[in-house]
Amino acid sequence: MQTNRHILGIDTSNYKTSVAVTDSEGNIICDFRKLLQIKKGDKGLRQSDAFFQHINNLPEMIEKAMSSYEFKNIAAVSVSTRPRPVLDSYMPVFKAGESIGKSIAASLGVDLLRFSHQEGHIEAVKYYSRLKNETDFLCFHLSGGTCELLKIGNSEIEIIGGSKDISFGQLLDRIGVGMGFDFPAGEELDKIAISGPKSNIIKKIELQGLYFNLSGVETKSLRNLEWSGLIPEVFDKISDLLVRLSIKAMEETGLENIIFTGGVAESLFIRDEIKNNVPGKVEFGARNLSSDNAIGISLLGGKSLWQ
């Protein structure tokens, strides 16, 4: 194994530009991220605007990442090229990182390794967890646009549950923007959820097998934004749902290991509720590894190259 080489990772999601470098032992050499700019009051960003911002962000970020050592130490460039590892998965924003990564790889004479954004999310948490060497486990991918329960076996990813309409991230951001917070609003709402008493106006979110709907919670919440206990209750209802869903999925699949990843998994409120009420091995990883990042993409490149 080459122990003195590094993998340059690039991830260009719809809301963040990320560049990271890891070595052959999985050590994080550098990790740079930049949130894309969203106008006050907006609840999202058009793909064309996100693409343009990535193209502007990447040169400076890559220069910063490469400033501490020589380019000759880069063994490969690893990029995210699509949202999920399936044939028809596509979003234009990932072309920004792929095109620049391809140019860097060609100039260095090294391989360009392609992965999906979802695989990067999973690996960023899994690699540094007790489940590092597990091949079969459950995974929740909970981000701004994704709310999926996954069954993973021998690197094959199968969606077995999740939201049928909006994601947890969309729910929280729409409530947050409605209350006057900047987008994305999850971090600020999490602070409120931890510190405040909850109201009692939202019904329990019902499960339909391993699936559920969130539009009812959204409607009720947006009609009651003035309630002081609204945010703690929304987080309580989300946590309660995830606890019930986790236990049911474990019973139905026979799998006892669960990884939580995605920006929503950064929530301290949700983490505490899940850890206190779900049996088995539950892994959240470091909070900075839950949200969009290029670390998982870089790690996947290293595994592909050296293992």
Secondary structure, DSSP 8 states (H G I E B T S, - for coil): --SS-EEEEEEE-SSEEEEEEEETT--EEEEEEEE----TT-----HHHHHHHHHHHHHHHHHHHHTTS-GGGEEEEEEEEESSSSTT---THHHHHHHHHHHHHHHHT-EEEEEEHHHHHHHHHHTTSTTTT-SEEEEEEESSS-EEEEEEETTEEEEEEEESS--HHHHHHHHHHHTT--SS-HHHHHHHHHHS---S-S-----BTTEE--HHHHHHHHTTTT-TTHHHHHHHHHHHHHHHHHHHHHHHH---EEEEESGGGG-HHHHHHHHHH--SEEE---GGGTSS-SHHHHHHHHHHHH-
